[in-house]
Structure formats: structure tokens, C-alpha cells
Amino acid sequence: MEHRAGSYRIAHEVRVTADFARFEAQVGTARRSTGRARRQACEDALALYRGGLLPGFGQDWVRRERERLALDWLWALEGHAAGLLATGACEEAEVHARHVIGHDPLRERAWRVLMEVCARQDRRAEAVRSYLLLRERLREELATESSPATQRLYTAITGDRRPGAVG
């Protein structure tokens, strides 16, 4: 900071960054990456996220930015859960998937991670219940069906070609 003529300013040679800008950059890197690079970028993004932007400020632009960043955080958390699942860290993947679902119960990717964790741990009935709960929520709140990816996972878990039928 410099003080001149009764005012303060940031010296032009000083480079200033904000956590949210670094967070956004890591999410962007994760979205463009795959495999280990995506997992690492998601983990790095999550390490930077400190919660809602400018708590206590209610201006429209702040609320919009806070919501946008929260959606990016959920995306990164889902990505981290999927990455953990890919490495076999089922318990940790389940914790993160449930955290996402707790914040937004309509995020299918998190439900798929949860279903796959349950299936890998021989908790097939819980995987089926998870699918049925997601399907019910999607129908009630969005008047839609689960995605083809979610239906394929259900079929792989149950062997039933009719998504939603409990076998």
C-alpha cells in the first residue's frame, strides 16, 4: 500500500490475487483435465474454498457470485469424490458424495458415486434405495427421469433392464 496526497492505493508493482480467483482457476483446470490431473485440480480448488463470498453482504451481484462459486465448489467436490472412488478410496468418496447430496440433493453425479461405493462394498440394497430416492426426487422436483448414465449404473448394479424395478 502506498499513501499519497491523503489517499491509499496499491503500488503498481504489487501483484494482488484473491482466493476466489485462484479457486476459479483451479476449477477451470479441473474442467479441462482428466484422470489424475483432474483429481488434483479438484483437490487444490477445494483447499482454496472458504465458504460463501463476502458473508454479510446481500447485494444482488454478491449473491449471484456467491451462488456461482458455490456451484463450482459442488462441482469440484463431486469431482473429488469421483476421483477418490477411482483410486479405491470408497469411504472418503462416500463422505464427499453425501456432503454434496446434503447441499444439493438433485446432483446425479454425487448419487452415482454413492451408488457405486455401496455396490463395491456389497451394500446393493442401499445402492438401489439411493437410486430410487434420486429418481423420486427428480420426478417430484423437476418432472424428469434420471440420466442415461445413472440408469446404466443402476442396471449394472441390479442386472435389471427396467430402471426403478427392484429385483
C-alpha positions as CSV (number, residue, x, y, z in Angstrom):
1,M,0.0,0.0,0.0
2,E,1.1,3.5,-0.7
3,H,-0.1,6.7,0.8
4,R,0.0,9.8,-1.3
5,A,-1.9,13.0,-1.3
6,G,-4.2,11.8,1.5
7,S,-5.3,8.6,-0.1
8,Y,-4.2,5.0,-0.2
9,R,-3.6,2.8,-3.3
10,I,-2.0,-0.5,-4.1
11,A,1.5,0.0,-5.5
12,H,1.5,-0.8,-9.2
13,E,4.4,-3.3,-8.9
14,V,2.5,-5.3,-6.3
15,R,0.6,-8.3,-7.7
16,V,-2.6,-9.0,-5.8
17,T,-4.6,-12.2,-6.0
18,A,-7.7,-13.4,-4.3
19,D,-8.5,-16.9,-3.1
20,F,-11.7,-16.9,-5.2
21,A,-9.7,-16.1,-8.3
22,R,-7.3,-18.9,-7.6
23,F,-10.2,-21.2,-6.8
24,E,-11.9,-20.4,-10.1
25,A,-8.6,-21.0,-11.9
26,Q,-8.3,-24.5,-10.3
27,V,-11.9,-25.4,-11.2
28,G,-11.2,-24.3,-14.7
29,T,-8.1,-26.5,-14.8
30,A,-10.2,-29.4,-13.4
31,R,-12.9,-29.0,-16.1
32,R,-10.3,-29.1,-18.8
33,S,-8.4,-32.1,-17.4
34,T,-9.0,-35.8,-16.9
35,G,-7.7,-38.5,-14.6
36,R,-5.1,-37.7,-12.0
37,A,-4.7,-34.1,-13.2
38,R,-8.5,-33.5,-12.7
39,R,-8.4,-35.1,-9.3
40,Q,-5.5,-32.9,-8.2
41,A,-7.1,-29.7,-9.6
42,C,-10.3,-30.5,-7.7
43,E,-8.4,-31.2,-4.5
44,D,-6.5,-27.9,-5.0
45,A,-9.7,-26.0,-5.6
46,L,-11.3,-27.4,-2.5
47,A,-8.3,-26.4,-0.4
48,L,-8.9,-22.8,-1.5
49,Y,-12.7,-22.6,-0.9
50,R,-13.5,-20.8,2.3
51,G,-17.3,-20.7,2.1
52,G,-19.6,-18.1,0.8
53,L,-18.2,-15.0,-0.8
54,L,-18.4,-11.8,1.3
55,P,-20.5,-13.1,4.1
56,G,-22.8,-10.5,5.4
57,F,-23.2,-8.6,2.1
58,G,-26.6,-9.0,0.5
59,Q,-26.3,-7.0,-2.7
60,D,-27.6,-8.8,-5.8
61,W,-24.2,-9.1,-7.5
62,V,-22.7,-10.6,-4.3
63,R,-25.5,-13.1,-4.1
64,R,-25.1,-14.1,-7.8
65,E,-21.3,-14.5,-7.4
66,R,-21.7,-16.4,-4.1
67,E,-24.2,-18.8,-5.8
68,R,-21.9,-19.3,-8.9
69,L,-18.9,-20.0,-6.7
70,A,-20.9,-22.4,-4.6
71,L,-21.9,-24.3,-7.7
72,D,-18.3,-24.5,-8.7
73,W,-17.5,-25.8,-5.2
74,L,-20.1,-28.5,-5.5
75,W,-18.8,-29.5,-8.9
76,A,-15.2,-29.7,-7.5
77,L,-16.4,-31.7,-4.5
78,E,-18.2,-34.2,-6.8
79,G,-15.1,-34.4,-8.9
80,H,-13.0,-35.1,-5.9
81,A,-15.4,-37.8,-4.7
82,A,-15.3,-39.4,-8.2
83,G,-11.5,-39.2,-8.2
84,L,-11.4,-40.9,-4.8
85,L,-13.7,-43.6,-6.0
86,A,-11.4,-44.2,-9.0
87,T,-8.5,-44.7,-6.7
88,G,-10.4,-47.1,-4.5
89,A,-10.9,-44.7,-1.5
90,C,-14.5,-45.7,-1.1
91,E,-15.1,-44.5,2.4
92,E,-13.7,-41.0,1.7
93,A,-15.6,-40.9,-1.6
94,E,-18.8,-41.7,0.2
95,V,-18.3,-38.9,2.7
96,H,-17.8,-36.3,0.0
97,A,-20.7,-37.6,-2.2
98,R,-23.0,-37.4,0.8
99,H,-21.8,-33.9,1.5
100,V,-22.7,-32.8,-2.0
101,I,-26.1,-34.5,-1.8
102,G,-26.7,-32.7,1.5
103,H,-26.2,-29.4,-0.2
104,D,-28.0,-30.3,-3.4
105,P,-30.0,-33.5,-3.5
106,L,-30.5,-33.3,-7.3
107,R,-26.8,-33.7,-8.3
108,E,-26.8,-37.1,-10.1
109,R,-23.0,-37.4,-10.3
110,A,-22.8,-37.4,-6.5
111,W,-25.6,-40.0,-6.3
112,R,-23.7,-42.2,-8.8
113,V,-20.6,-42.1,-6.7
114,L,-22.7,-43.1,-3.7
115,M,-24.4,-45.9,-5.6
116,E,-21.1,-47.2,-6.8
117,V,-19.5,-47.1,-3.4
118,C,-22.4,-49.0,-2.0
119,A,-22.2,-51.6,-4.8
120,R,-18.4,-52.0,-4.3
121,Q,-18.9,-52.6,-0.6
122,D,-21.6,-55.2,-1.2
123,R,-24.4,-52.8,0.0
124,R,-26.5,-53.5,-3.0
125,A,-29.8,-52.7,-1.3
126,E,-28.5,-49.3,-0.2
127,A,-27.4,-48.6,-3.7
128,V,-30.9,-49.5,-5.0
129,R,-32.5,-47.3,-2.3
130,S,-30.3,-44.4,-3.3
131,Y,-31.3,-44.8,-6.9
132,L,-35.0,-44.9,-6.0
133,L,-34.7,-41.9,-3.8
134,L,-32.9,-39.9,-6.5
135,R,-35.5,-41.0,-9.1
136,E,-38.4,-39.9,-6.8
137,R,-36.8,-36.5,-6.2
138,L,-36.1,-35.9,-9.9
139,R,-39.7,-36.7,-10.7
140,E,-41.2,-34.6,-7.9
141,E,-39.0,-31.6,-8.2
142,L,-38.0,-31.5,-11.9
143,A,-40.6,-33.7,-13.5
144,T,-37.8,-35.7,-15.2
145,E,-36.0,-39.0,-15.2
146,S,-32.5,-39.9,-14.2
147,S,-29.8,-39.6,-16.8
148,P,-28.8,-42.5,-19.0
149,A,-25.5,-42.7,-17.1
150,T,-27.4,-43.1,-13.8
151,Q,-29.8,-45.7,-15.3
152,R,-26.8,-47.7,-16.7
153,L,-25.2,-47.8,-13.3
154,Y,-28.5,-49.0,-11.8
155,T,-28.7,-51.7,-14.4
156,A,-25.1,-52.7,-13.7
157,I,-25.8,-52.9,-10.0
158,T,-29.1,-54.8,-10.3
159,G,-28.9,-56.6,-13.6
160,D,-32.5,-55.3,-14.2
161,R,-33.1,-53.6,-17.6
162,R,-36.0,-51.7,-16.2
163,P,-34.6,-48.7,-14.2
164,G,-36.5,-48.4,-11.0
165,A,-37.7,-52.0,-10.8
166,V,-36.3,-53.6,-7.6
167,G,-35.0,-57.0,-8.2
